[in-house]
Amino acid sequence: MKKKLMAMIMVLFMVIGLAGCGQSNTPKSAEQTPKKITFVLDWTPNTNHTGLYVAQELGYFKDAGLDVDIIQPPEGGALPLIASGKADFGVSFQEEIASALTSDSPLDVVAVGTILQHNTSGIISLKKDNIQRPKDMENKVYATWDTPVEKAILKQVITKDGGNYDKVKMIPNTVTDIMSALQSNVDAVWVYYGWEGVATQVKGLDTHFFAFKDIDPVLDYYTPVIATSQTYLKENPETAKKFLAAVAKGYEYAIDNPDEAANILVKNVPEIDPEIAKAGQKYLADQYKAEVKQWGYIDPDRWNNFYAWMYDQKLIPKKLEAGAGFTNAYLPQ
């Protein structure tokens, strides 16, 4: 009887062992397969995008069960790809989202977080040209993209400073090399200081710079932002939260470790000037979150005020409701 009992126990252990082996050889379930995400940049890679490359390099996306592909934008930008479902997330701008929402054929797009807490753009010029404030742009040559929102912002700051916008010499010029432009027949250029402004410092140019937000608070709009579609959020709410949590972790790392983050950016994008990357990263370490506690947070009042200003300036054909075009609901809490 005792021998028979022992034999039965041995058989039971063998069955359990085989069952365990069977489980370990089972193919991964759909839940365990990394979720593919396509992310579209707004321009060539730069320090605005560092948190994304950090999240990819340090495995934050992988740990969240995500497989993220970071791609360059087409000529039309990220929003059309996002709205059509050909991309999941991308970099955009608050003014671009407003235009997309109010066009004759509105796009399904929404901002789910801001990369920088404040608008770092403004006008840069060589010190010798003595453009220290907006009204000093009178009778100076400005390289314009020739877009309505650009001209409205420029007019706003020059007029508010007591200058005459009509006296600015506007020449259409899509500047790709700030240093060369400022040393040619151009006196003033619109730049995003975290990259182009820092670059002039690194290369030894003596410049003046004024930020639009310092002239008028309504121009402290959100640029750049991370966008997706309402459809994607409805169908993939948990994936969206995982993605933004990993991205937030990447930017938090960049805040705490600017030199290391710059090295990661340059490793992934070797054509970037390492010196500019490191200098820009140190500058942006204080800009990603600034005074707020939560990376990515969009202040409703600032967002809504800028959209109201756009409507008042006739930059969009219809008034947007408060809260339109953004949500903080998918950011990590």
Secondary structure, DSSP 4 states (H G I P E B T S, - for coil): -HHHHHHHHHHHHHHHHHHHHHHHTSPPPTTTSPEEEEEE-SSS--GGGHHHHHHHHTTHHHHTTEEEEEE---TT-SHHHHHTTS-SEEEE-HHHHHHHHHSSS----EEEEESSSS--EEEEEEGGG---SGGGGTTSEEEE---HHHHHHHHHHHHHTT--GGGSEEEE---S-HHHHHTTT--EEEEEIIIIIHHHHHTT--EEEEEHHHH-GGG----SEEEE-HHHHHH-HHHHHHHHHHHHHHHHHHHH-HHHHHHHHHHHSTTS-HHHHHHHHHHHTTTSSTT-SSTT---HHHHHHHHHHHHHTTSSSSPPPTTTTB--TTS--
